[in-house]
Amino acid sequence: MLKPFDLNLRHLRALGDVATHRSLNRAADVAGLSQPALTQGLGKIERQLGVSLFDRHSDGVTPTEAGTALADRAARAFALLGEAARKAGRGGARGFARPERLMTATQLEAFLHFADAQGFAGAAAASGVSQPAIHRAVRELEQVCATPLAERRGRGVVLTPAGRAIARGVRLAAGEIAAGIAEARGDAGDGGRIAIGAMPLSRALLLPRALSLFLRDAPRAVVDVVEGSWRELVDPLLDGVIDIMVGALRDEAPLGVDQVPLFTDRLAIFGRAGHPLDGGRADLATLARQPWVVGPAGTPLRTHWETLFRDVAMPAVPIECGSVMVIRGLLAQSDLLTLLSPDQVALEVSAGMLAQVGPDLPDAVRTIGISTRSGWRPTRPQQRLVDLLHRATAETRLQENG
């Protein structure tokens, strides 16, 4: 499988020059390469991809659809590297004017292994590259960025703030190049890989439905589903580790994150079937005297729960738990109550294991939707999955009046 940093960055960067000038000679001058070197470099990329990037003719070259796609993604990748280098260099020594032009694929790949492993030994073990080679690549990248990217702390090595900025930029750039490879290859590719951050609600009905539809159309695609809370998933989203987050949206999107609503989720109170309050419409004062299992303080669901009881005595919470699976099991075997989305316990309610308890809660609502990085441009498979999330919303939600 062709990886982003299997491509020569200098030749990849020159794609844009060739596409702009429609001439190998002029592009070679702009890129600082000889015309034979550029021709050989582009030929190698074409062989690696298995597609033609340019149509050659007597008066120059014309980019193919594949060439245009890869050149565009490459330009985005180098822009991300440049932005990361500028962030890393703030307050530091004056460095090169365009450090991203000096970075090599070997340096960037080695640095990502180092950043992921948080050490030279771990990076060497994960990559199969020697520790001295990893160390050399990291030090070379520090010279290019004119700032320390790692520092010793105790017996280990950690990334500096500049190092974290560079790591994020490298991951995002790698994602753009990977998208360019997939788009250039078209149907000849392997279908691509999509990483989804799944918050608790999305795992019950919405995401399984969307994925089942998606795999019918893209059987060769690989989808990684990463479970977690919003706090656990937002940094991987911004780092480019995951492409899409699905779940409860924030009231205000944080910097760098775009949010698209899918539906409004109305929370409800649940307990076991046969609970002493099952079948009635107990008021809040009665519910406040019951034991509860709810999520940790500071989570959106816990905030909704605390708001529910703001005018009465706060109930006892013998168990705090963020796992819906554990909560469902506890409810079935005790008299604990909880506040959840009906989607999250739909199977247990339909099976007669759990039941809604207490009154309807018209004010306990939250918006469920899709979060992506600002400026994210999806590949065709990624856009298809986003479209199917909208379709799955219509197919899995009970239609609400008003």
C-alpha positions, 0 to 999 in steps of 0.5 A: 500500500502506497503511503504519503511519505513514499512520495518524494516531497520535492517532486510532489511540490513541483507538480503545482509548478508544472500544472501552472506553467504547462512546461517542464522546463519552466517548472524545473526553473521555478522548482530549482531542479534540472529538467531531466531530474524533474522528468524522472521524478514525475515519472517515478510518482506516476509509476508509484501511483499507476496513473498518468499525471500529465499529457505530454505534447510538442508545446508542453504538458497538460495536467490530467484529472489525476494530476490536477487532483494530486497537485491540489492536495499537495499544495494544501499539504505544503500550506499546512506544513508552512502554517505549522512551522510558523506556529512552531517558530513563534517567539523562537529564533529566526529561521528559514523563510519557507521551512516547508520547502526544506523538509523531506519525507524521511524527516517527516515520517521519522518525526511522526513515529517519534511523536507517536512513541514519545521516544527514540527507542519506541519510534525505532521499534515501530518503524524498523528504522534505527535509533540513530536515523530517527534521532538524526531526522528529528534533529534535522527537522529542528534545524529546519524549523529553527526551534527545539521540537523535543526535550528531556523530562526525567528519563523520557523525551516529550514534545515541546509546544513547537513539536506538538504544532509540527506533529499536528501539521505533519499529520494533516499534511500526510492526510492531504497527500493520502487523499491526493493519492486516492483521488488520483488513482480513482477506481484503481485505488484501494477505497481509502481509509476513513476514521470516525470518532464515535461519541456514545449516542451515535453508536446505538443506531445512527452510525451502524445504519450509515456504515451498513449503507456505506459498505454496500457502495464502497466494499474496499474502503476501510473504516476505523471507528474510534470510541470516546467522549467529545473531550477525548476525540476533539484533539485527534480530530484537529490532529487529523487522526480522525476525519469525522466526529459524530455525537453531541455538538457544543453550544459554541464550536471551538476554534478550528472545528465546524459543526453540522446538526443532524437532529435534536435529541430529547433526553429521558429518564430510564430504570429497569422494567418493574422499577417502583416508579415504572408506569407512573409519572413521578414528579421531580421531588420523588425522582430526587429521592432515588439513587442515580447513575450518571456521567462524570461532572463536567460532561454535557449529559451530567450538566443536563441532569444537574439542570433538571434538579436545580430547584430541588435537592440534588439526588444521591449518585452512588455511581458515576459512570460514562459507559452506556454499556455499564449503565444499561447493565446496572439499570437492569439489575438495580433500582438506579435511575439514569438520564439518557437518549432513548436511542441509547437504550432502544433495544433494552426498552423494546426487549422489556428490560428497561422502561422510561420513568418519570415525566417527559422532559421538553427542556432536556434536549441536545443537538446531535451532529457531525464535527469536522476540522475547519477547512476540511475537504473530504474525499469522495468516499468521505463525502459519501459517508457524510451524506449517508449519516444524513440519510441514516438520521432520517431512517433511524429517528422517530419523527418529532412534531414541530 
